[in-house]
Every structure is written in C-alpha cells, then in structure tokens.
Amino acid sequence: MEEQLTPADLQQMMEIGLAPDDAGRQIELFRHPPPFTRLIRACTPGDGILELPPAEQAELLAGFDGAARDGRIGKLVPASGAASRMFKDLLAFHAESANGAEPSGAVATFFANLPRFAFCEDLGAALRAGGIEMDAAVQLPKGLLRFHRYEDGPRTPCEEHLVEAAALCRDAAGLCRVHFTVSPDHLEGFDRLVQRVLAGLEERLGCRFEVTFSTQRRATDTLAVDPLNQPFRLADGSLLFRPGGHGALLDNLQALGRQGWDIVFLKNIDNVVRDDSKPLVHLWKKLLGGLLVSVQQQAFEALDHLASAGAQRRGIEVCRQVGRPLPPGFLEAEPAEKRGLLLAALDRPMRVCGVVRNQGEPGGGPFWTQSSSGGTAPQIVEASQVDPQDPQQQAILRSSTHFNPVDIVCGLRDHNGAPYDLGRYVDPATIFISAKTFEGRPLKALERPGLWNGAMAEWNTLFVEVPDATFAPVKTVLDLLRPEHQGLT
C-alpha cells in the first residue's frame, strides 16, 4: 500500500487523521472480503428473546429509578443528515414534472394530505419566500422537521427526544443529559433549535437539560477504491474518502464513556411518538434499563468475588442469561483457569436490546450466530451480513420473527467504574462493501461494522420483546400520516 501512496496522499491522510496502515487494511478488505456472518437460527421468545412478566416489572422499575436518581442515565440520539430519502418520491416527481408528469401514487397521497403534516406551514413559507425549489425545501434533517402537532404548537423529533429524556434521564437534582450526533452541515441548526426551546421545556417539565452535540470524526472515513481495488482518485489526483457509516459513531459513544457517562439509551432520531403514546414507551425503556442494571450488578458482584464458589455460580448464570459461551471443559478446569475464563466472559460492555415483532420493516434482527470463540452467541444481524448465495442461510434469515428497532440500553463502564475500550469488542469481519458511483465513475465503498451489529458484536447482549406500539419510525414522509403521528391512537 505504501508504495502506491504519494507524499500528497500521506498529507491528505494526516489531515483527516487516518494512518496509512489503516488505509492499507481497508484496501485488503476490498481485495479479500471477510466471510459472511454464519446464522445458526433466529432468536425467538424463550430461545434468545426474553419476555418480561408483570410480576417482575416492579423490581426492575425500582432498580432503574435508583440508577436514574444517581445520575447514571444518559441518552444518545444519532441524528441523520438531510431527509432526502424521506422525500425521495417527491424529489423524483419534481425532476419529472418539467415533462408534464401528473402526481400519482405516494406523491398524490402527499398533496392530498398536505394540511395534515406538521411541517406544512414551514414548507409553504419557504416556497413563498423566493421560489425555493422543492429539492432545496426538503434538505432539513429529520431531527429538525416538524413531525407532530399539539395545541401549543408543532414539535420536531429533536424536541420529542428532549421530552422523553425528561422522563428517563432525570437525576436527583433534576438534570437530564442528552447527546445528539449530527452532520457538520446541520450542527448550527440543531444548536439554534435547542437554544430556542430549552427554557420553555425546562419550565414545563420541571428539569434542567445538559444537551451536547458531536459530529462523525473525519478519521473514521474510509478509502474508496475503483473496480480493480486500486485507490479511487479524483481528477486532481487526490484520494476519495467516504463516511464510514453509522458504525463510525462508536467513537462518539466511546467519548461519552470517557466523559463519565455510565448507562446510555440509544435510539434513532425518527423513532418518536406523540405525548399520548409516551407512557407506554417510557415504561418499556425503564424496564429495559432496569434489566441492564440488574444483570450488570450480578456480573459486577461475581467479578468482585471470583475466588468464591458462590460468585462463580452467579457468573455462570449471567453468562447463560447473555448467551456468552463458556468453553467445553470449563467445569473441570483448574480454579485459576476457571476464574480467568469467567473474567474474560463477564468483563465486557453489556447491552439490553428491545425487539419488536417483524412487520416487514427494513433492517436487522436478533439471531443466534456462530461465535468467534466457539459455540453460539446472540447478535443483531443485517441482511447484508448474510451470504445471498446460500439458500439455507437465506431461509434462516427469512425465518426471523423479530426486528431490531434500535431501542438499546448500553452499559459503558466496568465493575471498577472505568470506561471500557469499546474498540476491543468490534467484529472487524462485519464490514459492508457496496457499489457506488462518483462523477459518473464506478467505485466500491466500505462501511465500518454497524453501530448496533458488528461494532457491538462482542458485547454481552440480552434481547427483550417490547410492544409494537413503542416503535414508530418515519422512513418516508407518508409515515407521518399513521395514527401514532396524527394523534388518532
């Protein structure tokens, strides 16, 4: 790789913070892609997916409330860039309208229901202000689009996440910590919105917010290659780097851990509900958090007293709960070896993931997979990770009964209170290579292991079934016409 790099290439890499060795490893991944994830079977209730009976919920809620009062809870929201995919049908119609195309299908539905969208007034004002083209009018990110109408005015997803945080993250002093990852182009817009609404929300909700932002680091960008797996060069001879996908946000999550964050809710920007649906959402997020607190405490107690037989039994039970395989012959191992194996199995980040019944939404799901250490392990697996040419693997993929809505609670600190080095628990084989074009030329792009699949592959994981009503994503603009976003539930 170094033989192919010019001094200008090395300077370009230094400016974004990418080491030449890392670029070389990326080239090798293009040339020799890792094997696909091996599915064993889909996780189902009773086999990898927990169902929380009402009798257990009070204790979990109490545990969560204690952690919240102690200031252990925070909220991370990955906020997307421009909402162009949300409006792709409208953008396509706009491009065709010059040829006399008439609205039909999704576009006709949009215009017929325009007054029902909470952003209708904003869109009209923008268009009236100076003949703004449609493709410019929809370039706000989802987080800044008005999703819901209320008597006191419309509300954006950014504001809805702040309202949710007030119910989940409030400590004994009334402080709620919320962090948004945003694109650099929209950082100013998010900051301006938060500054405008924060005082009113704090007064109405009786809390104080600590809202912070970060962007995806340029050092997590990946090198593009041409169809022959040579570095893709622009007309001026410089290298082309592309964003590394949402897995690059692992660095942002790591930074929160180093800043003292302990237990973090992770949820997409577009998965928000109106106030009348929030009590159910809040209940189940607290239950997920309470389960993390409970199982994490059991793991920590075992780690603190691994020399005792009782602690070892507790540790083995935690391994069973999180699907962490212990090697054959573990029970017959020497005491020192047994302690070492339990330490390796338990001393790692933990997450509890809510999953909903599969209703055909695009995205990953919970599966038992072949573990790198032998045996099986529960993972969130995306369709792109599964061999498309293997009929048996595709059949297992289609058999999935549950879907990952990105409703995750993460434990970032170890039993001594130190932040985990999250990079140690990434499965580097879960990269994704896609075919793209740039200025009309074909290229191959590399995405880093996804934030909630490959980037957390070696975390201890529990899957919990949550009600479908807790999941209300907005992938296209017409999703905002669903009852849960119109206040008709």
HUVENPE-V952105 format. One record per residue. N is the residue number from 1. PSI is psi in whole degrees, 0 to 359 (none if undefined). Layout:
n=N psi=PSI
n=N psi=PSI
This chain:
n=1 psi=316
n=2 psi=330
n=3 psi=337
n=4 psi=353
n=5 psi=134
n=6 psi=165
n=7 psi=325
n=8 psi=323
n=9 psi=314
n=10 psi=323
n=11 psi=319
n=12 psi=318
n=13 psi=319
n=14 psi=324
n=15 psi=328
n=16 psi=352
n=17 psi=21
n=18 psi=124
n=19 psi=144
n=20 psi=325
n=21 psi=320
n=22 psi=319
n=23 psi=321
n=24 psi=320
n=25 psi=324
n=26 psi=319
n=27 psi=319
n=28 psi=327
n=29 psi=324
n=30 psi=318
n=31 psi=327
n=32 psi=76
n=33 psi=143
n=34 psi=164
n=35 psi=159
n=36 psi=156
n=37 psi=138
n=38 psi=114
n=39 psi=138
n=40 psi=308
n=41 psi=164
n=42 psi=143
n=43 psi=139
n=44 psi=164
n=45 psi=128
n=46 psi=348
n=47 psi=71
n=48 psi=342
n=49 psi=123
n=50 psi=147
n=51 psi=127
n=52 psi=105
n=53 psi=152
n=54 psi=327
n=55 psi=337
n=56 psi=352
n=57 psi=325
n=58 psi=317
n=59 psi=320
n=60 psi=320
n=61 psi=322
n=62 psi=318
n=63 psi=320
n=64 psi=315
n=65 psi=322
n=66 psi=317
n=67 psi=322
n=68 psi=315
n=69 psi=326
n=70 psi=1
n=71 psi=24
n=72 psi=350
n=73 psi=134
n=74 psi=174
n=75 psi=127
n=76 psi=129
n=77 psi=108
n=78 psi=115
n=79 psi=132
n=80 psi=175
n=81 psi=213
n=82 psi=147
n=83 psi=39
n=84 psi=322
n=85 psi=329
n=86 psi=329
n=87 psi=24
n=88 psi=324
n=89 psi=320
n=90 psi=320
n=91 psi=320
n=92 psi=319
n=93 psi=319
n=94 psi=319
n=95 psi=329
n=96 psi=343
n=97 psi=334
n=98 psi=338
n=99 psi=12
n=100 psi=15
n=101 psi=142
n=102 psi=146
n=103 psi=138
n=104 psi=168
n=105 psi=230
n=106 psi=325
n=107 psi=316
n=108 psi=320
n=109 psi=319
n=110 psi=308
n=111 psi=326
n=112 psi=334
n=113 psi=14
n=114 psi=317
n=115 psi=343
n=116 psi=347
n=117 psi=135
n=118 psi=340
n=119 psi=6
n=120 psi=313
n=121 psi=320
n=122 psi=316
n=123 psi=316
n=124 psi=318
n=125 psi=319
n=126 psi=318
n=127 psi=324
n=128 psi=335
n=129 psi=341
n=130 psi=30
n=131 psi=39
n=132 psi=137
n=133 psi=154
n=134 psi=318
n=135 psi=337
n=136 psi=331
n=137 psi=341
n=138 psi=22
n=139 psi=5
n=140 psi=149
n=141 psi=160
n=142 psi=321
n=143 psi=339
n=144 psi=1
n=145 psi=142
n=146 psi=115
n=147 psi=318
n=148 psi=141
n=149 psi=141
n=150 psi=166
n=151 psi=327
n=152 psi=10
n=153 psi=165
n=154 psi=162
n=155 psi=139
n=156 psi=164
n=157 psi=324
n=158 psi=314
n=159 psi=321
n=160 psi=323
n=161 psi=326
n=162 psi=319
n=163 psi=317
n=164 psi=319
n=165 psi=326
n=166 psi=330
n=167 psi=339
n=168 psi=322
n=169 psi=5
n=170 psi=126
n=171 psi=184
n=172 psi=335
n=173 psi=2
n=174 psi=12
n=175 psi=135
n=176 psi=127
n=177 psi=126
n=178 psi=136
n=179 psi=130
n=180 psi=132
n=181 psi=127
n=182 psi=163
n=183 psi=149
n=184 psi=326
n=185 psi=336
n=186 psi=4
n=187 psi=316
n=188 psi=320
n=189 psi=318
n=190 psi=315
n=191 psi=319
n=192 psi=317
n=193 psi=313
n=194 psi=316
n=195 psi=328
n=196 psi=324
n=197 psi=348
n=198 psi=312
n=199 psi=316
n=200 psi=319
n=201 psi=318
n=202 psi=319
n=203 psi=317
n=204 psi=324
n=205 psi=351
n=206 psi=41
n=207 psi=177
n=208 psi=142
n=209 psi=141
n=210 psi=98
n=211 psi=125
n=212 psi=162
n=213 psi=153
n=214 psi=163
n=215 psi=164
n=216 psi=128
n=217 psi=138
n=218 psi=332
n=219 psi=345
n=220 psi=359
n=221 psi=157
n=222 psi=153
n=223 psi=131
n=224 psi=153
n=225 psi=162
n=226 psi=178
n=227 psi=343
n=228 psi=12
n=229 psi=28
n=230 psi=149
n=231 psi=131
n=232 psi=126
n=233 psi=141
n=234 psi=175
n=235 psi=329
n=236 psi=6
n=237 psi=354
n=238 psi=162
n=239 psi=151
n=240 psi=122
n=241 psi=144
n=242 psi=152
n=243 psi=142
n=244 psi=15
n=245 psi=178
n=246 psi=345
n=247 psi=337
n=248 psi=340
n=249 psi=357
n=250 psi=326
n=251 psi=321
n=252 psi=320
n=253 psi=318
n=254 psi=319
n=255 psi=322
n=256 psi=318
n=257 psi=320
n=258 psi=339
n=259 psi=3
n=260 psi=357
n=261 psi=144
n=262 psi=293
n=263 psi=125
n=264 psi=127
n=265 psi=134
n=266 psi=124
n=267 psi=141
n=268 psi=153
n=269 psi=327
n=270 psi=357
n=271 psi=79
n=272 psi=153
n=273 psi=166
n=274 psi=168
n=275 psi=325
n=276 psi=343
n=277 psi=355
n=278 psi=325
n=279 psi=319
n=280 psi=318
n=281 psi=314
n=282 psi=319
n=283 psi=311
n=284 psi=331
n=285 psi=322
n=286 psi=324
n=287 psi=317
n=288 psi=315
n=289 psi=320
n=290 psi=323
n=291 psi=319
n=292 psi=313
n=293 psi=316
n=294 psi=309
n=295 psi=323
n=296 psi=320
n=297 psi=320
n=298 psi=318
n=299 psi=318
n=300 psi=319
n=301 psi=321
n=302 psi=318
n=303 psi=326
n=304 psi=342
n=305 psi=44
n=306 psi=343
n=307 psi=341
n=308 psi=147
n=309 psi=324
n=310 psi=318
n=311 psi=323
n=312 psi=321
n=313 psi=319
n=314 psi=320
n=315 psi=319
n=316 psi=322
n=317 psi=320
n=318 psi=318
n=319 psi=320
n=320 psi=318
n=321 psi=320
n=322 psi=6
n=323 psi=24
n=324 psi=114
n=325 psi=135
n=326 psi=143
n=327 psi=155
n=328 psi=142
n=329 psi=7
n=330 psi=314
n=331 psi=335
n=332 psi=359
n=333 psi=159
n=334 psi=151
n=335 psi=316
n=336 psi=319
n=337 psi=321
n=338 psi=318
n=339 psi=320
n=340 psi=320
n=341 psi=320
n=342 psi=321
n=343 psi=314
n=344 psi=324
n=345 psi=325
n=346 psi=330
n=347 psi=75
n=348 psi=161
n=349 psi=153
n=350 psi=147
n=351 psi=148
n=352 psi=125
n=353 psi=120
n=354 psi=138
n=355 psi=147
n=356 psi=163
n=357 psi=138
n=358 psi=119
n=359 psi=25
n=360 psi=8
n=361 psi=144
n=362 psi=142
n=363 psi=186
n=364 psi=176
n=365 psi=173
n=366 psi=130
n=367 psi=153
n=368 psi=127
n=369 psi=162
n=370 psi=121
n=371 psi=146
n=372 psi=338
n=373 psi=9
n=374 psi=156
n=375 psi=203
n=376 psi=158
n=377 psi=144
n=378 psi=134
n=379 psi=154
n=380 psi=124
n=381 psi=130
n=382 psi=154
n=383 psi=327
n=384 psi=345
n=385 psi=353
n=386 psi=135
n=387 psi=114
n=388 psi=345
n=389 psi=1
n=390 psi=105
n=391 psi=323
n=392 psi=317
n=393 psi=321
n=394 psi=326
n=395 psi=319
n=396 psi=318
n=397 psi=316
n=398 psi=340
n=399 psi=356
n=400 psi=133
n=401 psi=347
n=402 psi=160
n=403 psi=147
n=404 psi=107
n=405 psi=7
n=406 psi=65
n=407 psi=79
n=408 psi=141
n=409 psi=126
n=410 psi=135
n=411 psi=112
n=412 psi=351
n=413 psi=152
n=414 psi=183
n=415 psi=348
n=416 psi=2
n=417 psi=5
n=418 psi=147
n=419 psi=139
n=420 psi=151
n=421 psi=96
n=422 psi=336
n=423 psi=340
n=424 psi=345
n=425 psi=20
n=426 psi=141
n=427 psi=104
n=428 psi=347
n=429 psi=352
n=430 psi=28
n=431 psi=165
n=432 psi=126
n=433 psi=129
n=434 psi=156
n=435 psi=129
n=436 psi=178
n=437 psi=153
n=438 psi=120
n=439 psi=40
n=440 psi=1
n=441 psi=139
n=442 psi=148
n=443 psi=170
n=444 psi=135
n=445 psi=149
n=446 psi=127
n=447 psi=138
n=448 psi=161
n=449 psi=131
n=450 psi=150
n=451 psi=317
n=452 psi=4
n=453 psi=270
n=454 psi=326
n=455 psi=339
n=456 psi=22
n=457 psi=327
n=458 psi=15
n=459 psi=154
n=460 psi=131
n=461 psi=137
n=462 psi=134
n=463 psi=136
n=464 psi=131
n=465 psi=128
n=466 psi=158
n=467 psi=144
n=468 psi=328
n=469 psi=349
n=470 psi=355
n=471 psi=115
n=472 psi=65
n=473 psi=158
n=474 psi=93
n=475 psi=326
n=476 psi=160
n=477 psi=330
n=478 psi=342
n=479 psi=334
n=480 psi=351
n=481 psi=354
n=482 psi=152
n=483 psi=322
n=484 psi=341
n=485 psi=352
n=486 psi=0
n=487 psi=32
n=488 psi=6
n=489 psi=none
